[in-house]
């Protein structure tokens, strides 16, 4: 057993876990945040994507101890209080989700994608960047639409702030 | 949200919890003292179990118990059943072999469970499961359904000689044969419909909690139909009487049919919870899902289409072998029979049809309903035949179809179904226009100038939804009625709860069902809550599959709303001293027509509950229930047009344009309907281009993970153009037909017709991988050159 401490959604947390515990299980079980999901065993589906030190990471492919002292954000930590993150709002506005199971990972991937590409995103880039996230319900069309809309909105917000 | 009635693109009420991580799925449930289950599964496709040694596992940390099939059978847990009786053409009942939740004697597919470990943590349970030593005597295995019927093939069940479950037929064989004798042209094809794995993103899971003081079980599970689960667990598996078993299907992450069925793992979790005196959680990993979730499709067919000299279809003859896997799953028998062969008339006026279906056991995972269930198999067969026949007789595929469309309704087909309404020219016209069919030759020439091959393919599908009239399906062998129930509970201050037997696992019922109430009473959808998925809350229901929640589930809500409205009007008339017939409901108020007298909906609801001043003899309260039993299936139909461009050097297919023109009847929320079509199309295109559950000869599933089984990803599919036309369904109060499966049903033949058009070779099976397309295009080019 090792005590693993990190900053999770802005809060300092700590819990003793088996050394082999994956980050996703640390988040779901040791910390009780169940928005991050497990959809496969082979690092393919992306339902478990979180941000570790600002980068999108599949939390099923990282040990909890490797995230020791890191700054970890899950889908629960994305909104600013009652105000949804623009990507969350866009997924709702454009019907980018159905059963909701892949959605947290999709949203976390999308936030990272937009932050890396800025307003230069186009449909082809979004579809290519989504290769690590599987959705069985939506056929991706409205997910792509939501990400493009959110990227435009975030670029506009950035311009307005500057 | 506002007042969003029928036809509004209302944003979904349920979304906020999913986008903020507050959804509650079965794996999110944690109970005090909860233990974890891990199954010991057979690595062999066919073997005798000769011994199980659990001593090493029992000595491992955290292990509470190792339970086996012998104990399960000893405790009186019943065998799994198939709930739809199909009779062979000689009148004999189907041959069903025994299926136990844990197998004590002979395993019949890789992944079948023989024991379960219960331990304090999931990791401990899985470690210990690896340490259970099972001795097997391997037996020869058979995976191909046609080969399984041959003499000398390995036999799976003593009840089914030659592995034949049934040899069933439909239609008039003599009339069909006579039509072929007069045919001017006959088109013949062998068609394989590839086996698929449903793959909802949430793996199956169960949390079972036995309370010994109450002798009561609670089961949280990933189910599309929790009441059916409770019924079957009680009536057939002897887990507990219904009043001692509560089944809750909370948020469920997709189903596509695979979560209709009651599987061994739920039964074992319940039984184990009593055995160990603790709540037990089991969560499937993805490879377990590949090995144990019911698969879909897997038909091998020979089809013949007879045309007269005027290219009118005069007969259709089909022989199909359906691979049902190692055991008969809950509704498996109905899929290749009543859900398949009854749709072989397609959109066409065909005077004589005969189909023979043989269902066969093999050493593979059981096969049951997957999105479309039988209807995609029928549509693929019919639409590949139509395209091929058109090419053979030199007609344009669109004109050949038009020549044979059904145009007068109701239309009785020779295979049971009676089509109630439709306009097949309308969807065909819409699709051809949207894809610029007339401009295709120029685009093909332009692609050729770049060295690329372009093709255009059509598919004019029809499906039967709104499953189904209870008496009709009862006469065909169904073990249940397929009505739906609803209860509308108006609270004293006017907010509303709608309890429904339908179950939402992505379909957006919390929004569309609320729109019905908004439409009826002019209330904000925020004042309406949809309650589903809990047998303690909802009295009964048949669940969600077969695109039935609109046509059947919402019709039950409409019936209950009619009763609530009638009572509310009586109360309002009494309070305002007006005639009942003069009361109108508008904008959340009950008004006396032609006057300024009015009461808010809340005031009327409150009056119903205070009961201080109700009409003489009226019971207090404002709550009504209804059961709705449909009078017919509904018949969504449409035309899908697909344009592909193929790189002849690599065989890679790109879908450059895809148009879906659908007639779903009345649409409640177009945004949600579009989402259903997008998803269905992607699953259908997945079947056509990417997905295949492949077994090797020894019965090992070689596509058992996302590393091997090709799921459609965002860059595999295009953005689709969707159109709708509307003919109202006369069979239900809202005029709805259903939209959940159309995309998966209509798209595979459109894609394959387009590719075969592009490469000039009709001999191509699904999935049309680059290798297969490359091979077939070489042959096609050669033929063209000769």
Interface residues (C-beta under 8 A of the other chain):
Chain A: X18 X20 X28 X32 X33 X34 X35 X36 X37 X38 X39 X40 X41 X42 X44 X45 X47 X74 X75 X76 X78 X79 X84 X88 X91 X92 X93 X95 X97 X98 X99 X100 X101 X102 X103 X104 X107 X123 X124 X126 X127 X128 X130 X131 X133 X134 X135 X136 X137 X138 X139 X140 X141 X142 X143 X144
Chain B: X11 X12 X14 X15 X16 X17 X18 X19 X20 X21 X22 X23 X24 X25 X27 X28 X30 X123 X199 X200 X201 X202 X203 X251 X252 X253 X254 X256 X283 X285 X286 X287 X505 X506 X507 X508 X671 X672 X674 X675 X677 X678 X679 X680 X681 X682 X683 X705 X706 X707 X711 X712 X713 X714 X715 X717 X719 X720 X743
